[in-house]
Structures are given as structure tokens and as C-alpha cells.
């Protein structure tokens, strides 16, 4: 369900990329540590979503929150 939600949100908000979905904040943060570009962890629907900074701004404008 959470992967489907990420895909649907990516389509609806016209995100650059489909968010990478993680069940835990630690796993999401680990994935950003090894990324070539800056990434952000957002609170997705029932999971943590890792997205590029441009997509994070779009998600924030749509009401999604940053994972702290």
C-alpha cells in the first residue's frame, strides 16, 4: 500500500522521481548518507519517503512533513 501511495503521490504532484519508501527512519537516513545528490526524508503515508530536494519542496507545499 505504501509503495502505491508513493507512486500515486508522485503522479498527482508531478514529482521528478517516485519516492523511495522505507519502513524505518534509520533506514531512510542511511540511504541518504550514500546518495550522490542531496536528498530529504519526508513523512509519507505510513512510511518514510526519501526524495530529492525539489520533490521535498513540492511535498511540503502539499502538506507533507519533514522527518526530523
CHARMM internal coordinates of N, CA and C (Angstrom, degrees):
IC EDIT
DIST 1 N 1 CA 1.4510
DIST 1 CA 1 C 1.5229
ANGL 1 N 1 CA 1 C 111.53
DIST 1 C 2 N 1.3290
ANGL 1 CA 1 C 2 N 117.94
DIHE 1 N 1 CA 1 C 2 N -41.33
DIST 2 N 2 CA 1.4596
ANGL 1 C 2 N 2 CA 119.52
DIHE 1 CA 1 C 2 N 2 CA -176.09
DIST 2 CA 2 C 1.5253
ANGL 2 N 2 CA 2 C 112.05
DIHE 1 C 2 N 2 CA 2 C -69.77
DIST 2 C 3 N 1.3225
ANGL 2 CA 2 C 3 N 117.49
DIHE 2 N 2 CA 2 C 3 N -32.88
DIST 3 N 3 CA 1.4632
ANGL 2 C 3 N 3 CA 119.50
DIHE 2 CA 2 C 3 N 3 CA 177.10
DIST 3 CA 3 C 1.5249
ANGL 3 N 3 CA 3 C 109.29
DIHE 2 C 3 N 3 CA 3 C -68.71
DIST 3 C 4 N 1.3084
ANGL 3 CA 3 C 4 N 116.76
DIHE 3 N 3 CA 3 C 4 N -39.74
DIST 4 N 4 CA 1.4590
ANGL 3 C 4 N 4 CA 120.94
DIHE 3 CA 3 C 4 N 4 CA 176.81
DIST 4 CA 4 C 1.5190
ANGL 4 N 4 CA 4 C 110.79
DIHE 3 C 4 N 4 CA 4 C -62.49
DIST 4 C 5 N 1.3253
ANGL 4 CA 4 C 5 N 117.03
DIHE 4 N 4 CA 4 C 5 N -41.41
DIST 5 N 5 CA 1.4626
ANGL 4 C 5 N 5 CA 121.03
DIHE 4 CA 4 C 5 N 5 CA 178.49
DIST 5 CA 5 C 1.5237
ANGL 5 N 5 CA 5 C 110.59
DIHE 4 C 5 N 5 CA 5 C -62.86
DIST 5 C 6 N 1.3216
ANGL 5 CA 5 C 6 N 117.23
DIHE 5 N 5 CA 5 C 6 N -40.01
DIST 6 N 6 CA 1.4620
ANGL 5 C 6 N 6 CA 120.99
DIHE 5 CA 5 C 6 N 6 CA 178.88
DIST 6 CA 6 C 1.5327
ANGL 6 N 6 CA 6 C 110.53
DIHE 5 C 6 N 6 CA 6 C -64.50
DIST 6 C 7 N 1.3164
ANGL 6 CA 6 C 7 N 116.87
DIHE 6 N 6 CA 6 C 7 N -43.07
DIST 7 N 7 CA 1.4658
ANGL 6 C 7 N 7 CA 120.58
DIHE 6 CA 6 C 7 N 7 CA 178.90
DIST 7 CA 7 C 1.5187
ANGL 7 N 7 CA 7 C 111.59
DIHE 6 C 7 N 7 CA 7 C -65.41
DIST 7 C 8 N 1.3315
ANGL 7 CA 7 C 8 N 116.42
DIHE 7 N 7 CA 7 C 8 N -43.15
DIST 8 N 8 CA 1.4621
ANGL 7 C 8 N 8 CA 120.07
DIHE 7 CA 7 C 8 N 8 CA 179.30
DIST 8 CA 8 C 1.5225
ANGL 8 N 8 CA 8 C 111.68
DIHE 7 C 8 N 8 CA 8 C -64.44
DIST 8 C 9 N 1.3288
ANGL 8 CA 8 C 9 N 116.70
DIHE 8 N 8 CA 8 C 9 N -40.45
DIST 9 N 9 CA 1.4620
ANGL 8 C 9 N 9 CA 120.98
DIHE 8 CA 8 C 9 N 9 CA 178.43
DIST 9 CA 9 C 1.5213
ANGL 9 N 9 CA 9 C 110.47
DIHE 8 C 9 N 9 CA 9 C -66.63
DIST 9 C 10 N 1.3204
ANGL 9 CA 9 C 10 N 116.94
DIHE 9 N 9 CA 9 C 10 N -41.30
DIST 10 N 10 CA 1.4641
ANGL 9 C 10 N 10 CA 120.65
DIHE 9 CA 9 C 10 N 10 CA 178.47
DIST 10 CA 10 C 1.5216
ANGL 10 N 10 CA 10 C 111.13
DIHE 9 C 10 N 10 CA 10 C -59.71
DIST 10 C 11 N 1.3147
ANGL 10 CA 10 C 11 N 116.41
DIHE 10 N 10 CA 10 C 11 N -40.09
DIST 11 N 11 CA 1.4593
ANGL 10 C 11 N 11 CA 120.71
DIHE 10 CA 10 C 11 N 11 CA 178.81
DIST 11 CA 11 C 1.5286
ANGL 11 N 11 CA 11 C 111.13
DIHE 10 C 11 N 11 CA 11 C -70.45
DIST 11 C 12 N 1.3221
ANGL 11 CA 11 C 12 N 116.34
DIHE 11 N 11 CA 11 C 12 N -46.11
DIST 12 N 12 CA 1.4643
ANGL 11 C 12 N 12 CA 120.55
DIHE 11 CA 11 C 12 N 12 CA -176.36
DIST 12 CA 12 C 1.5253
ANGL 12 N 12 CA 12 C 112.48
DIHE 11 C 12 N 12 CA 12 C -65.70
DIST 12 C 13 N 1.3341
ANGL 12 CA 12 C 13 N 117.06
DIHE 12 N 12 CA 12 C 13 N -38.72
DIST 13 N 13 CA 1.4642
ANGL 12 C 13 N 13 CA 120.37
DIHE 12 CA 12 C 13 N 13 CA -177.81
DIST 13 CA 13 C 1.5238
ANGL 13 N 13 CA 13 C 113.17
DIHE 12 C 13 N 13 CA 13 C -94.94
DIST 13 C 14 N 1.3190
ANGL 13 CA 13 C 14 N 115.85
DIHE 13 N 13 CA 13 C 14 N 0.50
DIST 14 N 14 CA 1.4620
ANGL 13 C 14 N 14 CA 122.51
DIHE 13 CA 13 C 14 N 14 CA -179.69
DIST 14 CA 14 C 1.5259
ANGL 14 N 14 CA 14 C 111.38
DIHE 13 C 14 N 14 CA 14 C 56.04
DIST 14 C 15 N 1.3462
ANGL 14 CA 14 C 15 N 114.49
DIHE 14 N 14 CA 14 C 15 N 50.67
DIST 15 N 15 CA 1.4566
ANGL 14 C 15 N 15 CA 120.41
DIHE 14 CA 14 C 15 N 15 CA 177.12
DIST 15 CA 15 C 1.5189
ANGL 15 N 15 CA 15 C 109.71
DIHE 14 C 15 N 15 CA 15 C -70.67
DIST 15 C 16 N 1.3202
ANGL 15 CA 15 C 16 N 116.08
DIHE 15 N 15 CA 15 C 16 N 155.14
DIST 16 N 16 CA 1.4680
ANGL 15 C 16 N 16 CA 120.31
DIHE 15 CA 15 C 16 N 16 CA 178.07
DIST 16 CA 16 C 1.5244
ANGL 16 N 16 CA 16 C 111.30
DIHE 15 C 16 N 16 CA 16 C -65.64
DIST 16 C 17 N 1.3353
ANGL 16 CA 16 C 17 N 115.18
DIHE 16 N 16 CA 16 C 17 N -41.76
DIST 17 N 17 CA 1.4612
ANGL 16 C 17 N 17 CA 121.41
DIHE 16 CA 16 C 17 N 17 CA -176.31
DIST 17 CA 17 C 1.5342
ANGL 17 N 17 CA 17 C 109.39
DIHE 16 C 17 N 17 CA 17 C -132.38
DIST 17 C 18 N 1.3192
ANGL 17 CA 17 C 18 N 115.64
DIHE 17 N 17 CA 17 C 18 N 155.34
DIST 18 N 18 CA 1.4615
ANGL 17 C 18 N 18 CA 119.68
DIHE 17 CA 17 C 18 N 18 CA 172.31
DIST 18 CA 18 C 1.5266
ANGL 18 N 18 CA 18 C 107.46
DIHE 17 C 18 N 18 CA 18 C -74.78
DIST 18 C 19 N 1.3285
ANGL 18 CA 18 C 19 N 117.87
DIHE 18 N 18 CA 18 C 19 N 131.97
DIST 19 N 19 CA 1.4628
ANGL 18 C 19 N 19 CA 119.96
DIHE 18 CA 18 C 19 N 19 CA -179.26
DIST 19 CA 19 C 1.5356
ANGL 19 N 19 CA 19 C 112.16
DIHE 18 C 19 N 19 CA 19 C -60.34
DIST 19 C 20 N 1.3311
ANGL 19 CA 19 C 20 N 115.38
DIHE 19 N 19 CA 19 C 20 N 142.86
DIST 20 N 20 CA 1.4620
ANGL 19 C 20 N 20 CA 120.70
DIHE 19 CA 19 C 20 N 20 CA 171.24
DIST 20 CA 20 C 1.5276
ANGL 20 N 20 CA 20 C 106.10
DIHE 19 C 20 N 20 CA 20 C -79.95
DIST 20 C 21 N 1.3134
ANGL 20 CA 20 C 21 N 117.23
DIHE 20 N 20 CA 20 C 21 N 130.82
DIST 21 N 21 CA 1.4601
ANGL 20 C 21 N 21 CA 122.25
DIHE 20 CA 20 C 21 N 21 CA -173.04
DIST 21 CA 21 C 1.5334
ANGL 21 N 21 CA 21 C 109.71
DIHE 20 C 21 N 21 CA 21 C -104.72
DIST 21 C 22 N 1.3403
ANGL 21 CA 21 C 22 N 115.27
DIHE 21 N 21 CA 21 C 22 N 130.17
DIST 22 N 22 CA 1.4647
ANGL 21 C 22 N 22 CA 121.92
DIHE 21 CA 21 C 22 N 22 CA 178.68
DIST 22 CA 22 C 1.5199
ANGL 22 N 22 CA 22 C 109.48
DIHE 21 C 22 N 22 CA 22 C -130.32
DIST 22 C 23 N 1.3198
ANGL 22 CA 22 C 23 N 115.83
DIHE 22 N 22 CA 22 C 23 N 146.06
DIST 23 N 23 CA 1.4553
ANGL 22 C 23 N 23 CA 120.98
DIHE 22 CA 22 C 23 N 23 CA -179.56
DIST 23 CA 23 C 1.5255
ANGL 23 N 23 CA 23 C 112.28
DIHE 22 C 23 N 23 CA 23 C -80.65
DIST 23 C 24 N 1.3418
ANGL 23 CA 23 C 24 N 117.10
DIHE 23 N 23 CA 23 C 24 N -26.47
DIST 24 N 24 CA 1.4632
ANGL 23 C 24 N 24 CA 119.18
DIHE 23 CA 23 C 24 N 24 CA -178.18
DIST 24 CA 24 C 1.5253
ANGL 24 N 24 CA 24 C 110.85
DIHE 23 C 24 N 24 CA 24 C -125.47
DIST 24 C 25 N 1.3105
ANGL 24 CA 24 C 25 N 114.83
DIHE 24 N 24 CA 24 C 25 N 151.97
DIST 25 N 25 CA 1.4531
ANGL 24 C 25 N 25 CA 121.48
DIHE 24 CA 24 C 25 N 25 CA 179.20
DIST 25 CA 25 C 1.5210
ANGL 25 N 25 CA 25 C 110.95
DIHE 24 C 25 N 25 CA 25 C -64.86
DIST 25 C 26 N 1.3295
ANGL 25 CA 25 C 26 N 117.46
DIHE 25 N 25 CA 25 C 26 N -38.20
DIST 26 N 26 CA 1.4647
ANGL 25 C 26 N 26 CA 120.63
DIHE 25 CA 25 C 26 N 26 CA 179.84
DIST 26 CA 26 C 1.5273
ANGL 26 N 26 CA 26 C 112.03
DIHE 25 C 26 N 26 CA 26 C -60.82
DIST 26 C 27 N 1.3221
ANGL 26 CA 26 C 27 N 117.14
DIHE 26 N 26 CA 26 C 27 N -44.34
DIST 27 N 27 CA 1.4698
ANGL 26 C 27 N 27 CA 120.46
DIHE 26 CA 26 C 27 N 27 CA 178.42
DIST 27 CA 27 C 1.5240
ANGL 27 N 27 CA 27 C 111.11
DIHE 26 C 27 N 27 CA 27 C -64.74
DIST 27 C 28 N 1.3113
ANGL 27 CA 27 C 28 N 116.60
DIHE 27 N 27 CA 27 C 28 N -40.13
DIST 28 N 28 CA 1.4619
ANGL 27 C 28 N 28 CA 120.27
DIHE 27 CA 27 C 28 N 28 CA 178.86
DIST 28 CA 28 C 1.5226
ANGL 28 N 28 CA 28 C 110.99
DIHE 27 C 28 N 28 CA 28 C -63.48
DIST 28 C 29 N 1.3198
ANGL 28 CA 28 C 29 N 116.78
DIHE 28 N 28 CA 28 C 29 N -43.25
DIST 29 N 29 CA 1.4662
ANGL 28 C 29 N 29 CA 120.21
DIHE 28 CA 28 C 29 N 29 CA 179.32
DIST 29 CA 29 C 1.5217
ANGL 29 N 29 CA 29 C 111.75
DIHE 28 C 29 N 29 CA 29 C -66.46
DIST 29 C 30 N 1.3285
ANGL 29 CA 29 C 30 N 117.35
DIHE 29 N 29 CA 29 C 30 N -36.80
DIST 30 N 30 CA 1.4616
ANGL 29 C 30 N 30 CA 120.54
DIHE 29 CA 29 C 30 N 30 CA 177.74
DIST 30 CA 30 C 1.5191
ANGL 30 N 30 CA 30 C 111.26
DIHE 29 C 30 N 30 CA 30 C -62.77
DIST 30 C 31 N 1.3081
ANGL 30 CA 30 C 31 N 116.93
DIHE 30 N 30 CA 30 C 31 N -36.82
DIST 31 N 31 CA 1.4702
ANGL 30 C 31 N 31 CA 119.76
DIHE 30 CA 30 C 31 N 31 CA -179.24
DIST 31 CA 31 C 1.5250
ANGL 31 N 31 CA 31 C 111.24
DIHE 30 C 31 N 31 CA 31 C -68.26
DIST 31 C 32 N 1.3341
ANGL 31 CA 31 C 32 N 117.36
DIHE 31 N 31 CA 31 C 32 N -31.77
DIST 32 N 32 CA 1.4636
ANGL 31 C 32 N 32 CA 119.61
DIHE 31 CA 31 C 32 N 32 CA 179.40
DIST 32 CA 32 C 1.5165
ANGL 32 N 32 CA 32 C 111.49
DIHE 31 C 32 N 32 CA 32 C -75.55
DIST 32 C 33 N 1.3153
ANGL 32 CA 32 C 33 N 117.71
DIHE 32 N 32 CA 32 C 33 N -24.97
DIST 33 N 33 CA 1.4653
ANGL 32 C 33 N 33 CA 120.91
DIHE 32 CA 32 C 33 N 33 CA -178.32
DIST 33 CA 33 C 1.5250
ANGL 33 N 33 CA 33 C 111.83
DIHE 32 C 33 N 33 CA 33 C -66.58
DIST 33 C 34 N 1.3183
ANGL 33 CA 33 C 34 N 117.81
DIHE 33 N 33 CA 33 C 34 N -27.22
DIST 34 N 34 CA 1.4651
ANGL 33 C 34 N 34 CA 121.17
DIHE 33 CA 33 C 34 N 34 CA -176.50
DIST 34 CA 34 C 1.5200
ANGL 34 N 34 CA 34 C 113.36
DIHE 33 C 34 N 34 CA 34 C -105.78
DIST 34 C 35 N 1.2998
ANGL 34 CA 34 C 35 N 116.61
DIHE 34 N 34 CA 34 C 35 N 10.68
DIST 35 N 35 CA 1.4633
ANGL 34 C 35 N 35 CA 120.33
DIHE 34 CA 34 C 35 N 35 CA -176.33
DIST 35 CA 35 C 1.5300
ANGL 35 N 35 CA 35 C 110.76
DIHE 34 C 35 N 35 CA 35 C -81.12
DIST 35 C 36 N 1.3126
ANGL 35 CA 35 C 36 N 115.42
DIHE 35 N 35 CA 35 C 36 N 148.84
DIST 36 N 36 CA 1.4636
ANGL 35 C 36 N 36 CA 120.82
DIHE 35 CA 35 C 36 N 36 CA 178.68
DIST 36 CA 36 C 1.5180
ANGL 36 N 36 CA 36 C 111.98
DIHE 35 C 36 N 36 CA 36 C -75.86
DIST 36 C 37 N 1.3185
ANGL 36 CA 36 C 37 N 117.06
DIHE 36 N 36 CA 36 C 37 N -28.59
DIST 37 N 37 CA 1.4657
ANGL 36 C 37 N 37 CA 121.10
DIHE 36 CA 36 C 37 N 37 CA 179.44
DIST 37 CA 37 C 1.5211
ANGL 37 N 37 CA 37 C 109.62
DIHE 36 C 37 N 37 CA 37 C -117.38
DIST 37 C 38 N 1.3192
ANGL 37 CA 37 C 38 N 116.76
DIHE 37 N 37 CA 37 C 38 N 163.99
DIST 38 N 38 CA 1.4615
ANGL 37 C 38 N 38 CA 120.91
DIHE 37 CA 37 C 38 N 38 CA 178.80
DIST 38 CA 38 C 1.5207
ANGL 38 N 38 CA 38 C 109.88
DIHE 37 C 38 N 38 CA 38 C -65.42
DIST 38 C 39 N 1.3092
ANGL 38 CA 38 C 39 N 115.68
DIHE 38 N 38 CA 38 C 39 N 135.60
DIST 39 N 39 CA 1.4518
ANGL 38 C 39 N 39 CA 121.44
DIHE 38 CA 38 C 39 N 39 CA 178.97
DIST 39 CA 39 C 1.5124
ANGL 39 N 39 CA 39 C 109.65
DIHE 38 C 39 N 39 CA 39 C -133.91
DIST 39 C 40 N 1.3154
ANGL 39 CA 39 C 40 N 115.77
DIHE 39 N 39 CA 39 C 40 N 161.46
DIST 40 N 40 CA 1.4610
ANGL 39 C 40 N 40 CA 121.99
DIHE 39 CA 39 C 40 N 40 CA -179.96
DIST 40 CA 40 C 1.5194
ANGL 40 N 40 CA 40 C 109.19
DIHE 39 C 40 N 40 CA 40 C -128.57
DIST 40 C 41 N 1.3306
ANGL 40 CA 40 C 41 N 114.85
DIHE 40 N 40 CA 40 C 41 N 154.51
DIST 41 N 41 CA 1.4593
ANGL 40 C 41 N 41 CA 120.87
DIHE 40 CA 40 C 41 N 41 CA 175.55
DIST 41 CA 41 C 1.5196
ANGL 41 N 41 CA 41 C 107.10
DIHE 40 C 41 N 41 CA 41 C -108.09
DIST 41 C 42 N 1.3181
ANGL 41 CA 41 C 42 N 115.74
DIHE 41 N 41 CA 41 C 42 N 123.00
DIST 42 N 42 CA 1.4581
ANGL 41 C 42 N 42 CA 122.39
DIHE 41 CA 41 C 42 N 42 CA -179.21
DIST 42 CA 42 C 1.5330
ANGL 42 N 42 CA 42 C 109.16
DIHE 41 C 42 N 42 CA 42 C -114.86
DIST 42 C 43 N 1.3295
ANGL 42 CA 42 C 43 N 115.77
DIHE 42 N 42 CA 42 C 43 N 153.87
DIST 43 N 43 CA 1.4607
ANGL 42 C 43 N 43 CA 120.16
DIHE 42 CA 42 C 43 N 43 CA 174.18
DIST 43 CA 43 C 1.5233
ANGL 43 N 43 CA 43 C 107.52
DIHE 42 C 43 N 43 CA 43 C -81.90
DIST 43 C 44 N 1.3260
ANGL 43 CA 43 C 44 N 115.43
DIHE 43 N 43 CA 43 C 44 N 105.75
DIST 44 N 44 CA 1.4525
ANGL 43 C 44 N 44 CA 120.42
DIHE 43 CA 43 C 44 N 44 CA 179.47
DIST 44 CA 44 C 1.5175
ANGL 44 N 44 CA 44 C 110.40
DIHE 43 C 44 N 44 CA 44 C -87.73
DIST 44 C 45 N 1.2946
ANGL 44 CA 44 C 45 N 116.02
DIHE 44 N 44 CA 44 C 45 N -164.51
DIST 45 N 45 CA 1.4690
ANGL 44 C 45 N 45 CA 121.07
DIHE 44 CA 44 C 45 N 45 CA -179.37
DIST 45 CA 45 C 1.5257
ANGL 45 N 45 CA 45 C 109.06
DIHE 44 C 45 N 45 CA 45 C -85.30
DIST 45 C 46 N 1.3301
ANGL 45 CA 45 C 46 N 115.80
DIHE 45 N 45 CA 45 C 46 N 95.59
DIST 46 N 46 CA 1.4518
ANGL 45 C 46 N 46 CA 121.15
DIHE 45 CA 45 C 46 N 46 CA 178.97
DIST 46 CA 46 C 1.5112
ANGL 46 N 46 CA 46 C 114.70
DIHE 45 C 46 N 46 CA 46 C 79.75
DIST 46 C 47 N 1.3256
ANGL 46 CA 46 C 47 N 118.18
DIHE 46 N 46 CA 46 C 47 N 11.04
DIST 47 N 47 CA 1.4563
ANGL 46 C 47 N 47 CA 121.59
DIHE 46 CA 46 C 47 N 47 CA -178.48
DIST 47 CA 47 C 1.5282
ANGL 47 N 47 CA 47 C 109.24
DIHE 46 C 47 N 47 CA 47 C -161.06
DIST 47 C 48 N 1.3116
ANGL 47 CA 47 C 48 N 115.48
DIHE 47 N 47 CA 47 C 48 N -179.08
DIST 48 N 48 CA 1.4623
ANGL 47 C 48 N 48 CA 121.67
DIHE 47 CA 47 C 48 N 48 CA 175.45
DIST 48 CA 48 C 1.5241
ANGL 48 N 48 CA 48 C 107.46
DIHE 47 C 48 N 48 CA 48 C -106.57
DIST 48 C 49 N 1.3144
ANGL 48 CA 48 C 49 N 115.49
DIHE 48 N 48 CA 48 C 49 N 131.88
DIST 49 N 49 CA 1.4608
ANGL 48 C 49 N 49 CA 120.87
DIHE 48 CA 48 C 49 N 49 CA -178.22
DIST 49 CA 49 C 1.5120
ANGL 49 N 49 CA 49 C 109.67
DIHE 48 C 49 N 49 CA 49 C -109.97
DIST 49 C 50 N 1.3242
ANGL 49 CA 49 C 50 N 116.59
DIHE 49 N 49 CA 49 C 50 N 131.83
DIST 50 N 50 CA 1.4619
ANGL 49 C 50 N 50 CA 122.17
DIHE 49 CA 49 C 50 N 50 CA 174.78
DIST 50 CA 50 C 1.5224
ANGL 50 N 50 CA 50 C 107.13
DIHE 49 C 50 N 50 CA 50 C -101.93
DIST 50 C 51 N 1.3291
ANGL 50 CA 50 C 51 N 115.03
DIHE 50 N 50 CA 50 C 51 N 124.30
DIST 51 N 51 CA 1.4678
ANGL 50 C 51 N 51 CA 121.24
DIHE 50 CA 50 C 51 N 51 CA -175.51
DIST 51 CA 51 C 1.5231
ANGL 51 N 51 CA 51 C 110.02
DIHE 50 C 51 N 51 CA 51 C -138.06
DIST 51 C 52 N 1.3278
ANGL 51 CA 51 C 52 N 116.20
DIHE 51 N 51 CA 51 C 52 N 163.91
DIST 52 N 52 CA 1.4597
ANGL 51 C 52 N 52 CA 120.33
DIHE 51 CA 51 C 52 N 52 CA 173.50
DIST 52 CA 52 C 1.5337
ANGL 52 N 52 CA 52 C 108.50
DIHE 51 C 52 N 52 CA 52 C -72.33
DIST 52 C 53 N 1.3123
ANGL 52 CA 52 C 53 N 116.58
DIHE 52 N 52 CA 52 C 53 N 165.95
DIST 53 N 53 CA 1.4587
ANGL 52 C 53 N 53 CA 120.68
DIHE 52 CA 52 C 53 N 53 CA -175.03
DIST 53 CA 53 C 1.5357
ANGL 53 N 53 CA 53 C 112.01
DIHE 52 C 53 N 53 CA 53 C -64.20
DIST 53 C 54 N 1.3187
ANGL 53 CA 53 C 54 N 117.89
DIHE 53 N 53 CA 53 C 54 N -36.06
DIST 54 N 54 CA 1.4708
ANGL 53 C 54 N 54 CA 120.41
DIHE 53 CA 53 C 54 N 54 CA 178.85
DIST 54 CA 54 C 1.5258
ANGL 54 N 54 CA 54 C 110.63
DIHE 53 C 54 N 54 CA 54 C -64.94
DIST 54 C 55 N 1.3255
ANGL 54 CA 54 C 55 N 116.38
DIHE 54 N 54 CA 54 C 55 N -41.72
DIST 55 N 55 CA 1.4612
ANGL 54 C 55 N 55 CA 119.97
DIHE 54 CA 54 C 55 N 55 CA 178.19
DIST 55 CA 55 C 1.5240
ANGL 55 N 55 CA 55 C 111.05
DIHE 54 C 55 N 55 CA 55 C -69.32
DIST 55 C 56 N 1.3330
ANGL 55 CA 55 C 56 N 117.19
DIHE 55 N 55 CA 55 C 56 N -33.40
DIST 56 N 56 CA 1.4657
ANGL 55 C 56 N 56 CA 120.45
DIHE 55 CA 55 C 56 N 56 CA 176.92
DIST 56 CA 56 C 1.5225
ANGL 56 N 56 CA 56 C 110.60
DIHE 55 C 56 N 56 CA 56 C -61.62
DIST 56 C 57 N 1.3185
ANGL 56 CA 56 C 57 N 116.95
DIHE 56 N 56 CA 56 C 57 N -39.77
DIST 57 N 57 CA 1.4660
ANGL 56 C 57 N 57 CA 120.43
DIHE 56 CA 56 C 57 N 57 CA 178.56
DIST 57 CA 57 C 1.5245
ANGL 57 N 57 CA 57 C 110.91
DIHE 56 C 57 N 57 CA 57 C -64.89
DIST 57 C 58 N 1.3265
ANGL 57 CA 57 C 58 N 117.22
DIHE 57 N 57 CA 57 C 58 N -40.43
DIST 58 N 58 CA 1.4664
ANGL 57 C 58 N 58 CA 120.67
DIHE 57 CA 57 C 58 N 58 CA 177.86
DIST 58 CA 58 C 1.5242
ANGL 58 N 58 CA 58 C 111.08
DIHE 57 C 58 N 58 CA 58 C -65.78
DIST 58 C 59 N 1.3160
ANGL 58 CA 58 C 59 N 116.36
DIHE 58 N 58 CA 58 C 59 N -41.43
DIST 59 N 59 CA 1.4661
ANGL 58 C 59 N 59 CA 120.02
DIHE 58 CA 58 C 59 N 59 CA 178.72
DIST 59 CA 59 C 1.5221
ANGL 59 N 59 CA 59 C 110.96
DIHE 58 C 59 N 59 CA 59 C -65.02
DIST 59 C 60 N 1.3299
ANGL 59 CA 59 C 60 N 117.02
DIHE 59 N 59 CA 59 C 60 N -41.78
DIST 60 N 60 CA 1.4607
ANGL 59 C 60 N 60 CA 120.20
DIHE 59 CA 59 C 60 N 60 CA 178.59
DIST 60 CA 60 C 1.5248
ANGL 60 N 60 CA 60 C 111.06
DIHE 59 C 60 N 60 CA 60 C -61.86
DIST 60 C 61 N 1.3230
ANGL 60 CA 60 C 61 N 116.67
DIHE 60 N 60 CA 60 C 61 N -41.91
DIST 61 N 61 CA 1.4651
ANGL 60 C 61 N 61 CA 120.61
DIHE 60 CA 60 C 61 N 61 CA 178.60
DIST 61 CA 61 C 1.5281
ANGL 61 N 61 CA 61 C 111.35
DIHE 60 C 61 N 61 CA 61 C -63.68
DIST 61 C 62 N 1.3313
ANGL 61 CA 61 C 62 N 116.51
DIHE 61 N 61 CA 61 C 62 N -27.74
DIST 62 N 62 CA 1.4564
ANGL 61 C 62 N 62 CA 121.46
DIHE 61 CA 61 C 62 N 62 CA 178.90
DIST 62 CA 62 C 1.5281
ANGL 62 N 62 CA 62 C 112.86
DIHE 61 C 62 N 62 CA 62 C -86.46
DIST 62 C 63 N 1.3354
ANGL 62 CA 62 C 63 N 117.37
DIHE 62 N 62 CA 62 C 63 N -0.85
DIST 63 N 63 CA 1.4573
ANGL 62 C 63 N 63 CA 120.17
DIHE 62 CA 62 C 63 N 63 CA 175.60
DIST 63 CA 63 C 1.5163
ANGL 63 N 63 CA 63 C 115.81
DIHE 62 C 63 N 63 CA 63 C 106.38
DIST 63 C 64 N 1.3264
ANGL 63 CA 63 C 64 N 118.11
DIHE 63 N 63 CA 63 C 64 N 0.15
DIST 64 N 64 CA 1.4527
ANGL 63 C 64 N 64 CA 120.44
DIHE 63 CA 63 C 64 N 64 CA 176.89
DIST 64 CA 64 C 1.5242
ANGL 64 N 64 CA 64 C 109.05
DIHE 63 C 64 N 64 CA 64 C -77.36
DIST 64 C 65 N 1.3313
ANGL 64 CA 64 C 65 N 116.25
DIHE 64 N 64 CA 64 C 65 N 152.75
DIST 65 N 65 CA 1.4592
ANGL 64 C 65 N 65 CA 121.29
DIHE 64 CA 64 C 65 N 65 CA -177.66
DIST 65 CA 65 C 1.5200
ANGL 65 N 65 CA 65 C 111.06
DIHE 64 C 65 N 65 CA 65 C -107.53
DIST 65 C 66 N 1.3351
ANGL 65 CA 65 C 66 N 114.92
DIHE 65 N 65 CA 65 C 66 N 152.53
DIST 66 N 66 CA 1.4533
ANGL 65 C 66 N 66 CA 122.03
DIHE 65 CA 65 C 66 N 66 CA 174.57
DIST 66 CA 66 C 1.5232
ANGL 66 N 66 CA 66 C 108.80
DIHE 65 C 66 N 66 CA 66 C -75.77
DIST 66 C 67 N 1.3196
ANGL 66 CA 66 C 67 N 117.42
DIHE 66 N 66 CA 66 C 67 N 141.24
DIST 67 N 67 CA 1.4590
ANGL 66 C 67 N 67 CA 120.99
DIHE 66 CA 66 C 67 N 67 CA 173.25
DIST 67 CA 67 C 1.5271
ANGL 67 N 67 CA 67 C 107.22
DIHE 66 C 67 N 67 CA 67 C -81.16
DIST 67 C 68 N 1.3070
ANGL 67 CA 67 C 68 N 115.72
DIHE 67 N 67 CA 67 C 68 N 133.78
DIST 68 N 68 CA 1.4775
ANGL 67 C 68 N 68 CA 119.59
DIHE 67 CA 67 C 68 N 68 CA -176.61
DIST 68 CA 68 C 1.4975
ANGL 68 N 68 CA 68 C 110.35
DIHE 67 C 68 N 68 CA 68 C -103.13
END
COOR INIT
IC SEED 1 N 1 CA 1 C
IC BUILD
